[in-house]
Amino acid sequence: MNNPRFRRWTGFSVMALILSLGAVPATFAGSAGASSSTPPTQGMAPQQSVGKGEGTLNLIAWEGYAQPQWVAPFTKSTGCKVNVKYAGSSSEMVSLMANGGGHQYDLVSASGDADLRLIYGGNVKPINVNLVPSWKQFRPFLQAPSFNTINGRHYGISYEFGPNVLLYSTKTFATAPTSWSVLYNKAYKGKITVPNNPIQIADAALYLSKVKPQLKITDPYELTQTQFKAAVSLLKTQHPLIKKYWDLASQEISLFQNGSVVAGAAWPYQTNTLQAAGAKVADTIPSEGATGWADTWLLATNAPHPNCAYKWMQYVSTPKVQAEEALYFGETPANTQACAIMNTLQKGGCAAYHANAPASYFSTIKFWKTPLAACGNGKSNCVDFTQWQQAWTQIAG
């Protein structure tokens, strides 16, 4: 099945990205601990209680995040009728919220490459996590991550997530590759596939942070011009090796099924789908670590239905809903108690998506966050996302 969840990387447009960034201050901070700039809504006090639902809830979400099997029980128990606008990319979500979305929509299920744009654009506001009881059951690293928590202020609650793994053919590799260097090895020319996404530059930067320590890369999303140029240069040398830059998970799955490629950057979803079909593949997180994505439900600054919004955050944070959505989309749930339920719904479901992995596994993942000019070290000499997009257009050609 070509799960609709995996269309988040399509629809990238340079002009759309520039327009969506236009309303964002150039001096915003680059990480949760940064204080070089204050989000416009940071002074807004979160509500202290959840009242009666307003009868309506308007969402901007990834396609499939408001399926009937979850919406119907929610509406029945809360009286909040759900209306959803599905977005095809992170930049579309930012654009929708910037163009009046704060008055029209209540919540947006943004990924880490959009969160800070929304926060520093003033399109979302702080929330009270104490009003979401299941938040306490979240994995510690998702309770206050740098992509949705600024200066101790929570702007949303984390949701499903996943690592970007190295997928490989076990026919070609008898043992698991230990390094991302496989994707840059000329020996596999024409047999490599990676995502068609500017955030892929972070993958190259993460690899370089280990193999070229002289670059002094400490954060793959906070790159100086020198570090950025090194990552871009590496990806340009990789270009002749690429069979295809994939936009959809189904494309990568097909490439491995027909033997066109032997290694690529992927998600556990592709691995599990291929293995279920009998393909001789496996995946690993190499020694350099990996990047990863994590979604967050962010509350619109002028949400017209805040009580229904909180009720939704409460509902989708529960172990049962998280388990169901994790299996449906091929993701890992933020709620640690979802694991047991995943196994009752699908044998081995918890392990298949690493929901029972140790903390050491998750510590190797550098989760997406918007590349900003303002670095987390208080300086403003990092390369912003607009330049990432422009560079990617040149890389992928």
C-alpha positions as CSV (number, residue, x, y, z in Angstrom):
1,M,0.0,0.0,0.0
2,N,1.2,3.5,-0.8
3,N,0.4,4.9,2.5
4,P,-0.8,8.6,2.2
5,R,1.2,9.4,5.2
6,F,4.4,9.3,3.2
7,R,3.7,12.2,0.9
8,R,5.2,14.8,3.2
9,W,8.2,15.3,0.9
10,T,6.3,16.2,-2.2
11,G,5.3,19.6,-3.4
12,F,8.5,21.5,-2.6
13,S,8.7,24.7,-4.5
14,V,11.4,27.4,-4.1
15,M,8.9,30.2,-4.5
16,A,6.4,28.7,-2.1
17,L,9.1,28.2,0.4
18,I,10.4,31.8,0.1
19,L,6.9,33.1,0.4
20,S,6.1,31.0,3.5
21,L,9.3,32.2,5.1
22,G,8.7,35.8,4.3
23,A,6.7,36.5,7.4
24,V,9.3,35.0,9.7
25,P,11.7,37.3,11.5
26,A,15.3,36.9,10.2
27,T,16.7,36.8,13.7
28,F,14.7,33.9,15.2
29,A,16.5,31.3,17.3
30,G,17.7,27.9,16.3
31,S,17.0,25.6,19.2
32,A,15.0,25.2,22.3
33,G,17.7,26.7,24.5
34,A,18.4,29.7,22.3
35,S,17.5,33.1,23.6
36,S,18.8,35.3,20.7
37,S,15.2,36.0,19.8
38,T,11.8,35.6,21.4
39,P,8.9,34.1,19.6
40,P,6.1,36.7,19.1
41,T,3.6,34.7,21.1
42,Q,5.9,33.6,23.9
43,G,4.2,36.1,26.3
44,M,0.8,34.6,25.8
45,A,-0.4,32.7,28.8
46,P,-1.7,29.2,28.0
47,Q,-5.2,28.4,29.1
48,Q,-5.5,26.8,32.5
49,S,-8.5,24.5,32.0
50,V,-10.4,22.9,29.2
51,G,-14.1,23.9,29.0
52,K,-17.0,22.6,27.0
53,G,-16.2,21.9,23.4
54,E,-17.2,24.5,20.8
55,G,-18.7,21.9,18.6
56,T,-16.1,22.3,15.8
57,L,-12.5,21.5,15.3
58,N,-10.5,22.7,12.2
59,L,-7.3,20.9,11.4
60,I,-4.4,21.2,9.0
61,A,-2.8,17.8,8.8
62,W,-0.9,15.2,6.9
63,E,-3.2,13.1,4.8
64,G,-4.7,10.3,6.8
65,Y,-4.2,11.9,10.2
66,A,-7.9,12.4,10.6
67,Q,-9.2,9.1,9.5
68,P,-12.9,8.1,10.3
69,Q,-11.8,5.4,12.7
70,W,-10.3,8.0,15.0
71,V,-12.5,11.0,14.2
72,A,-15.8,9.2,14.7
73,P,-15.2,8.1,18.4
74,F,-13.7,11.5,19.1
75,T,-16.7,13.4,17.8
76,K,-19.1,11.1,19.6
77,S,-17.4,11.6,23.0
78,T,-16.7,15.3,22.7
79,G,-19.3,16.7,20.3
80,C,-16.5,18.3,18.3
81,K,-17.1,17.9,14.6
82,V,-13.7,17.6,12.8
83,N,-13.0,19.4,9.5
84,V,-9.6,18.8,8.0
85,K,-7.5,20.4,5.3
86,Y,-4.8,17.9,4.2
87,A,-1.5,19.5,3.2
88,G,1.0,18.0,0.8
89,S,4.2,19.5,2.3
90,S,5.6,21.3,5.3
91,S,5.9,24.5,3.3
92,E,2.2,24.3,2.4
93,M,1.3,23.9,6.1
94,V,3.4,27.1,6.9
95,S,1.7,29.0,4.1
96,L,-1.8,27.9,5.1
97,M,-1.2,29.0,8.7
98,A,0.5,32.3,7.6
99,N,-2.4,33.2,5.3
100,G,-5.1,33.6,7.9
101,G,-4.8,30.0,9.2
102,G,-4.5,31.3,12.7
103,H,-8.1,32.6,12.6
104,Q,-9.5,29.7,10.5
105,Y,-7.6,26.6,11.8
106,D,-7.1,25.3,15.4
107,L,-4.3,22.8,15.1
108,V,-1.6,21.8,12.6
109,S,0.3,18.5,12.6
110,A,3.6,20.0,11.5
111,S,7.0,18.2,11.2
112,G,10.3,19.4,12.6
113,D,11.3,21.2,9.4
114,A,8.2,23.5,9.8
115,D,7.8,23.9,13.6
116,L,10.2,26.8,14.1
117,R,8.9,28.7,11.1
118,L,5.4,28.5,12.6
119,I,6.6,29.4,16.1
120,Y,8.7,32.4,15.1
121,G,6.2,33.5,12.5
122,G,3.7,34.0,15.4
123,N,1.3,31.5,13.9
124,V,1.1,29.3,17.0
125,K,1.1,29.9,20.7
126,P,2.2,28.2,23.9
127,I,0.1,25.4,25.3
128,N,-0.4,23.9,28.8
129,V,0.9,20.4,28.6
130,N,-0.6,19.7,32.1
131,L,-4.0,19.7,30.3
132,V,-2.8,16.7,28.2
133,P,-2.5,13.9,30.8
134,S,-0.9,11.4,28.5
135,W,2.0,13.8,27.8
136,K,3.6,12.4,31.0
137,Q,3.8,9.0,29.3
138,F,5.8,10.3,26.4
139,R,9.4,9.4,25.8
140,P,11.5,12.0,27.7
141,F,13.2,13.3,24.5
142,L,9.8,14.1,23.1
143,Q,8.4,15.9,26.1
144,A,10.3,19.1,25.4
145,P,12.3,18.7,22.1
146,S,14.1,21.6,20.5
147,F,11.7,21.7,17.5
148,N,8.6,22.6,19.5
149,T,9.8,23.9,22.9
150,I,11.5,27.3,23.1
151,N,12.9,28.8,26.3
152,G,10.9,26.3,28.4
153,R,7.6,27.2,26.5
154,H,5.8,24.3,24.9
155,Y,4.1,25.2,21.6
156,G,2.6,21.8,21.0
157,I,2.7,18.2,21.9
158,S,4.9,15.6,20.0
159,Y,3.1,12.9,18.1
160,E,4.4,10.1,15.9
161,F,8.0,9.9,14.7
162,G,10.5,7.8,13.0
163,P,14.2,7.5,12.0
164,N,15.8,7.8,8.6
165,V,17.5,4.5,8.3
166,L,20.0,3.0,5.9
167,L,18.0,0.4,3.8
168,Y,20.1,-2.2,2.0
169,S,19.9,-5.4,0.0
170,T,21.1,-8.4,2.0
171,K,22.0,-10.0,-1.3
172,T,24.6,-7.3,-1.9
173,F,25.6,-6.8,1.8
174,A,26.1,-10.1,3.7
175,T,26.5,-8.0,6.9
176,A,24.9,-4.7,7.7
177,P,26.9,-1.7,6.5
178,T,28.3,0.3,9.4
179,S,28.6,3.7,7.7
180,W,26.6,6.0,5.5
181,S,29.7,6.0,3.3
182,V,27.9,3.3,1.3
183,L,25.7,6.0,-0.2
184,Y,28.7,7.9,-1.4
185,N,30.7,4.9,-2.7
186,K,31.3,4.9,-6.4
187,A,31.2,1.1,-6.3
188,Y,27.4,1.3,-6.2
189,K,27.0,3.9,-9.0
190,G,23.4,3.9,-10.3
191,K,22.3,1.7,-7.4
192,I,21.6,4.3,-4.8
193,T,18.4,6.1,-3.8
194,V,17.8,9.0,-1.4
195,P,14.8,11.2,-0.6
196,N,14.1,14.2,-2.8
197,N,14.1,16.7,0.0
198,P,16.4,19.7,1.0
199,I,16.5,18.4,4.6
200,Q,18.7,15.7,3.1
201,I,21.5,18.1,3.4
202,A,21.4,17.4,7.1
203,D,22.1,13.7,6.5
204,A,25.3,14.7,4.6
205,A,26.3,17.1,7.4
206,L,25.7,14.4,10.1
207,Y,28.0,12.0,8.2
208,L,30.6,14.7,7.7
209,S,30.5,15.6,11.4
210,K,32.0,12.2,12.1
211,V,34.3,11.6,9.2
212,K,35.6,15.2,8.9
213,P,35.8,16.4,12.5
214,Q,37.9,19.4,11.4
215,L,34.7,20.9,10.1
216,K,33.5,21.1,13.7
217,I,29.8,20.3,12.9
218,T,27.9,19.9,16.1
219,D,24.4,20.2,14.8
220,P,23.5,19.1,11.3
221,Y,20.7,21.7,11.1
222,E,23.0,24.6,12.2
223,L,25.6,25.0,9.6
224,T,28.0,27.8,8.9
225,Q,28.7,28.7,5.2
226,T,31.9,26.5,5.3
227,Q,30.1,23.5,6.8
228,F,27.1,24.0,4.5
229,K,29.3,24.1,1.4
230,A,31.1,20.9,2.4
231,A,27.7,19.1,2.8
232,V,26.5,20.4,-0.6
233,S,29.7,19.4,-2.2
234,L,29.4,15.9,-0.9
235,L,25.8,15.6,-2.2
236,K,26.9,16.9,-5.6
237,T,29.5,14.2,-5.8
238,Q,26.8,11.7,-4.9
239,H,24.5,12.8,-7.7
240,P,26.0,10.5,-10.4
241,L,25.5,7.5,-8.1
242,I,21.8,8.1,-7.7
243,K,19.3,5.9,-9.5
244,K,16.4,8.1,-8.4
245,Y,15.6,10.8,-5.8
246,W,12.4,9.4,-4.4
247,D,9.3,11.4,-3.5
248,L,7.0,8.6,-2.3
249,A,7.8,5.5,-0.2
250,S,6.2,3.4,-2.9
251,Q,8.9,4.6,-5.4
252,E,11.7,3.4,-3.2
253,I,9.9,0.1,-2.5
254,S,9.6,-0.5,-6.2
255,L,13.3,0.2,-6.8
256,F,14.3,-2.4,-4.3
257,Q,11.7,-4.9,-5.5
258,N,13.0,-4.8,-9.0
259,G,16.6,-4.8,-8.0
260,S,17.3,-1.3,-9.4
261,V,19.0,-0.2,-6.2
262,V,21.0,-1.9,-3.4
263,A,21.1,0.8,-0.8
264,G,19.2,3.9,0.1
265,A,18.0,6.3,2.8
266,A,14.5,5.1,4.0
267,W,12.0,4.8,6.8
268,P,11.2,1.6,8.7
269,Y,7.9,1.6,6.8
270,Q,9.7,0.7,3.5
271,T,11.8,-2.0,5.3
272,N,8.7,-3.7,6.8
273,T,6.7,-3.5,3.6
274,L,9.5,-5.0,1.5
275,Q,10.2,-7.8,4.1
276,A,6.5,-8.6,4.2
277,A,6.6,-9.1,0.4
278,G,9.6,-11.4,0.7
279,A,12.3,-8.9,-0.4
280,K,15.8,-9.6,0.8
281,V,16.4,-6.3,2.6
282,A,17.2,-5.0,6.1
283,D,17.9,-1.7,7.6
284,T,20.3,-0.2,10.2
285,I,21.3,3.0,11.8
286,P,25.0,3.4,10.9
287,S,27.8,4.4,13.4
288,E,27.4,8.1,12.5
289,G,23.8,8.1,13.8
290,A,20.8,9.2,11.7
291,T,18.4,12.0,11.2
292,G,14.7,11.6,11.8
293,W,11.3,13.3,11.7
294,A,8.8,13.9,14.4
295,D,5.4,15.5,14.1
296,T,3.8,18.0,16.6
297,W,0.3,19.1,17.0
298,L,0.7,22.9,17.3
299,L,-2.1,25.3,18.5
300,A,-3.0,28.2,16.3
301,T,-2.5,31.6,17.8
302,N,-6.1,32.6,17.2
303,A,-7.6,29.2,17.3
304,P,-11.4,29.7,17.1
305,H,-12.1,26.4,19.0
306,P,-9.4,26.0,21.6
307,N,-11.3,23.7,23.9
308,C,-12.0,21.2,21.1
309,A,-8.3,21.6,20.1
310,Y,-7.2,20.5,23.6
311,K,-9.7,17.7,23.6
312,W,-8.1,16.5,20.4
313,M,-4.6,16.7,21.8
314,Q,-5.8,14.7,24.8
315,Y,-7.4,12.1,22.6
316,V,-4.6,11.5,20.1
317,S,-2.0,11.3,22.9
318,T,-3.7,8.2,24.5
319,P,-1.9,4.9,24.1
320,K,-4.7,3.3,22.1
321,V,-5.0,5.9,19.4
322,Q,-1.2,6.3,19.2
323,A,-0.8,2.5,18.7
324,E,-3.5,2.4,16.0
325,E,-2.1,5.3,14.1
326,A,1.5,4.1,14.4
327,L,0.6,0.8,12.8
328,Y,-1.6,2.4,10.1
329,F,1.1,4.9,9.1
330,G,4.3,2.9,9.8
331,E,5.5,5.3,12.6
332,T,6.7,5.1,16.1
333,P,4.4,6.4,18.8
334,A,5.5,9.1,21.3
335,N,3.5,7.4,24.1
336,T,5.6,4.6,25.7
337,Q,2.4,2.7,26.7
338,A,1.3,2.2,23.1
339,C,3.8,-0.6,22.6
340,A,1.8,-3.4,24.3
341,I,-1.3,-2.3,22.4
342,M,0.6,-2.4,19.1
343,N,1.4,-6.1,19.7
344,T,-2.2,-7.0,20.4
345,L,-3.2,-5.3,17.1
346,Q,-0.4,-6.8,15.1
347,K,2.0,-9.5,16.2
348,G,5.5,-8.0,16.6
349,G,4.1,-4.5,15.7
350,C,6.0,-2.8,18.6
351,A,9.4,-4.1,17.6
352,A,8.7,-3.6,13.9
353,Y,8.7,0.2,14.4
354,H,11.3,0.2,17.2
355,A,8.7,1.3,19.8
356,N,10.4,-0.9,22.4
357,A,14.0,0.2,21.5
358,P,16.3,1.4,24.3
359,A,17.0,5.0,24.9
360,S,20.5,4.5,23.4
361,Y,18.8,3.8,20.0
362,F,16.8,7.0,20.0
363,S,19.8,9.1,21.2
364,T,21.5,8.4,17.9
365,I,18.7,10.2,16.0
366,K,19.0,13.9,15.2
367,F,15.4,15.0,14.7
368,W,14.5,17.5,11.9
369,K,14.3,21.2,12.8
370,T,14.1,24.2,10.6
371,P,17.6,25.5,9.6
372,L,17.8,29.1,10.7
373,A,20.3,31.9,10.3
374,A,20.4,32.3,14.1
375,C,22.5,29.4,15.5
376,G,21.9,27.9,18.9
377,N,25.2,29.4,20.0
378,G,23.9,32.9,20.0
379,K,25.5,33.8,16.7
380,S,23.7,34.5,13.4
381,N,26.1,32.9,11.0
382,C,24.2,29.8,10.0
383,V,22.6,29.0,6.6
384,D,18.8,29.3,6.6
385,F,16.3,27.0,5.0
386,T,15.8,29.2,1.9
387,Q,19.4,28.6,1.0
388,W,19.0,24.9,1.7
389,Q,16.1,24.7,-0.8
390,Q,18.0,26.6,-3.4
391,A,21.0,24.4,-3.0
392,W,18.9,21.2,-3.2
393,T,17.5,22.3,-6.5
394,Q,21.0,22.5,-7.8
395,I,22.0,19.2,-6.3
396,A,19.0,17.1,-7.5
397,G,18.8,19.0,-10.8
